[in-house]
């Protein structure tokens, strides 16, 4: 009975975590209506989350401090820069040019990039079935763009490319940081990486920002706070708790809810419509990624 209850709670955590993560793109698009630029919006998100991650960093100590050396902290800074700063920056920039639903579909391909990077750099075996599934996934992405290309011209190409760079940098972070996480622990490592990202965003804003932080409509600050808490902090813990209760392989089944929930939220809050062609492409992407993720977990 207890096991069944833990599983039910894990399923609830998984669904809530994925839906909250997916809402971030919709919040970004809503904020852009008020004239805020991508770097300033990213700054609001990180600054509002900063106190919580500081508290976590002090509360949760590294799991194996005796195994951590100075080089590990250098790598931590690098992967925080890559996986949480660069990936977020590319994502926020790309959302200026494409719909929230398309953004989530492109980001959803990051597991396929992880598999390809592991194959190229670490010589991990890539089966024929995985290769075909990855190929199908990218065909699905092309299908979802088909109706957009004629409508928005070159902007959709640029926006899609930026979102792909976001998926690529996040995949590089996952592949490269895997050996550090056991030393620090998942929660401390995430907190440290987010603090690194906050520092990088502050430096970025100091270089290109207009220092007009207090003259935006209140909706921008509310959306920045909502992104920090409800689409960054809370879902990160929900996903960790879900994986702990369900296991990585079972949790991966719920991953396909990401693009679906974003498309539904974008329909209600942004008025975005999805064509039958785009729906077909989304299903193809989900099928391809789900197969790759399933094989990756088993291997």
FENWOUR-V39375 format. One record per pair of residues at least 6 apart in sequence whose ideal C-beta (glycine too) atoms are under 7 Angstrom apart, sorted by the first residue. I is the first residue (numbers start at 0). J is the second residue. Records with the same first field share a line. If there is no record, write none. Layout:
I=J  J
This chain:
5=244
6=244  245
8=244
9=241  244  245
12=237  240  241
13=241  245  250  253
14=253  256
15=237
16=234  237  238  241
17=253  254  256  257  260
18=256  260
19=229  230  233  234
20=230  234  257
21=103  257  260  261  264
22=229  230  264
23=226  230
24=94  99  102  103  261
25=99  261  264  265  268  269
26=222  225  226  230
27=40  91  94
28=94  99  269
29=222  268
30=40  219  222
31=95
33=215  216  218  219
35=215  219
37=91  92  95
38=203  204  207  208
39=204  208
40=91  223
41=87  88  91  200
42=200  204
43=220  223
44=223  226  227  231
45=196  197  200
47=223  224  227
48=193  227  231  232
49=197
51=232
52=190  193  194
53=194
55=186  190
56=187  190  191  194
59=184  186  187  190
60=187
61=67  182  183  184  187
62=181  182  183  184
63=181  182
66=182
67=182
71=179  182
74=179
75=179  191  192
76=195
78=172  175  176  192
79=191  192  195  196
80=195  199
81=168  171  172
82=168  169  172  176  192
83=192  193  196
84=196  199  200
85=168
86=165  168  169  172
87=196
89=161  162  164  165  168
90=162  165
92=161
93=102  158  161  162  165
94=102
95=158
96=154  155  157  158
97=155  158  159  162
98=265  271
99=261  265  269  271
100=261  262  265  271  273
101=143  147
102=162
103=257  258  261
104=140  143  258  281  284
105=140  159  162  163  166
106=162  165  166
107=257  258  284  288
108=136  140  166  284  288
109=166  169  170
110=288  291  292  295
111=133  136  288  291
112=166  167  170
113=170  173  174
114=125  129  133  291  295
115=133
116=170  171  174
117=123  174
118=125
126=294
128=294
129=291  294
132=287  290  291
133=287  291
135=283  287
136=284  287  288
138=283
139=280  283  284  287
140=280  284
142=276  279  280  283
143=277  280  281
144=155  159
145=276
146=274  276  277
147=155
148=155
179=188
180=188
183=191
185=239
186=239
189=235
241=250
242=250
247=296
248=296
251=292  293  296
254=292
255=285  289
258=281  285
262=273
265=271
266=272
